[in-house]
Amino acid sequence: MAENQRIVLAARPQGMPDESHLKLESAPMPEPADGQVLLRTIYLSLDPYMRGRMSAAKSYAQSVEVGSVMEGGTVCEVVESHSPDWQAGDLALAHTGWQAYAAVNPKGLKRLNPDDAPISTAVGVLGMPGFTAYVGMVEHGRPQKGETVVVSAASGAVGQVVGQLAQHWGCRAVGVAGGPDKCRFVTESMGFDACVDHRSPTFEQDLAAACPNGVDIYWENVGGKVQAAVLPLLNEFARIPVCGLIAHYNETGAPDGPDKLSGFMRHILTKRLTVRGFIQFDHADRRGEFFKTVAPLVKSGELKYRNDVVQGLENAVSAFQGLLTGKNFGKLLVQVGDDPTQ
Amino acid sequence: MAENQRIVLAARPQGMPDESHLKLESAPMPEPADGQVLLRTIYLSLDPYMRGRMSAAKSYAQSVEVGSVMEGGTVCEVVESHSPDWQAGDLALAHTGWQAYAAVNPKGLKRLNPDDAPISTAVGVLGMPGFTAYVGMVEHGRPQKGETVVVSAASGAVGQVVGQLAQHWGCRAVGVAGGPDKCRFVTESMGFDACVDHRSPTFEQDLAAACPNGVDIYWENVGGKVQAAVLPLLNEFARIPVCGLIAHYNETGAPDGPDKLSGFMRHILTKRLTVRGFIQFDHADRRGEFFKTVAPLVKSGELKYRNDVVQGLENAVSAFQGLLTGKNFGKLLVQVGDDPTQ
């Protein structure tokens, strides 16, 4: 226990980040001050929003400073406690970032009980991605029985939950994913009504065929050509909760033309669409309701999920690159240290 | 009274419509059947939505058939009645289109009393354009005291009402209009807090200077470069009611690049914007409430308006071209026949 391992933002990436921007380094083991706890990272959650934090562009949250540890949600074990509320061996949801150890004030920690659910779900289906799916649907998607919901990035951490919740509420769930393996997973393992491969040369026709009654909710995780294929299928009064735009995160300027913005605006006007961006943390007041609704569905097995676990902090950068190019398969986690519950 | 004069859609325009698409022709005087009334057109309302009706593209309303009279709202006088409810000399709001006379079933007519308000207001500030402004603001803009509202096409039929209603509800109203004359009119005659000329080489800076606290509501009437200048000024949780896109109505395909769509989507996501298309007729249940709210403001003079009246049906096509290129100045009307109240 002599050294900490951590990944710091060494430089702001233009385009795809790599090891020159995200540097693995050794650092002295952090020492918990009075009232603090020393945490050992078990799982680090990798999420698309992190690309935004690497950039200096103005956004909804502060950028990570160059030279600082990359931020991120983590599942941790308390290894040393100077706080009366925590003991060594306790498990917690934290936000300690891309590193093996951190000394933190325990105020922001959430205690985890492995008997309730596997601890990795705290950064997945029962954590931020699951809550994102839930709150985006109830606040912005507003599904009505019998409607058709198209979910982009359907095999990802958020998408897999969106489609299953849509079905739970009586909707037809149509996923969009990259490649036949992911599509099979989305229909066979996650139980979506259909899933369409956006890499297929017949993608647009396949999507139209999967949505015989048009599209009432388009869950936007990606942008780009998936959005373009959905637009003509949208029904009047359709809703587009804008959760992510992963196809565009590495863009360094406006892409080449033609300019598709005015066509998009026409769809909005003539079909009276509602397009709404949202971030889960604006809706923190619904977290309790989310947990009450979704935890039982997970426990009963009605709501399924898949984690994609990469071993070792040294593989975090390539795993994150894979996330931005659609290589992950389910919720992407890095296992940084042993999981004592397994 | 031997002949009717009318303008028919002779061909679907690609780009700007002209006399080859909108043909003035003589036709037999229509004869009212039993139960019908013969109407003489006093005012024909010219509105941007009519460009959409000339096109075969799928939209929220049916296209006008080639060979049919162009549709449009009208203020008419009953000249012959075969209905017990109407008498010659009665005045009515109708939808008889671009023609001097029409025989219609009176069921869809709304009786007008010239003592309540000038009859031309029935297709203007107290008619469809005024209602569009009202319902777009209360349903979609949702103005809060102290917010900043930017109104594109501010000197037009809808824009002039949007800004004044915004002020009535405690907001700062900033207009955008084409040329110094219109801008002066918007501030001096309509009383907006500021108005910015989109033809000025310093337009973007001028707009930013007029919105020191950012923009909370952007009333979208135009699209194009006005929208592009507003986007960086939008505050978090800003709303964009999409009422029209006049900069794009004559486009025959996607414009040249760069492609600004992904940049627009990023603003939506990171600022959690709500962009919502709407058409006033979806909200017909609020017409009574609109009239009760706005008619007294018009009567008292708090809410001002300006009509731009062109004389003669033979000038309707050039007036409509002017509407699409920003030449009108206030609510555009064609006076087709004598106004007996003047």
Interface residues (C-beta under 8 A of the other chain):
Chain A: G52 K58 S59 Y60 E220 G223 G224 Q227 E236 V242 C243 G244 L245 A247 H248 E251 G253 A254 P255 D256 G257 P258 D259 K260 L261 S262 G263 F264 M265 R266 H267 I268 L269 T270 K271 R272 L273 T274 V275 R276 G277 F278 I279 D282
Chain B: G52 K58 S59 Y60 E220 G223 G224 Q227 E236 V242 C243 G244 L245 A247 H248 E251 G253 A254 P255 D256 G257 P258 D259 K260 L261 S262 G263 F264 M265 R266 H267 I268 L269 T270 K271 R272 L273 T274 V275 R276 G277 F278 I279 D282
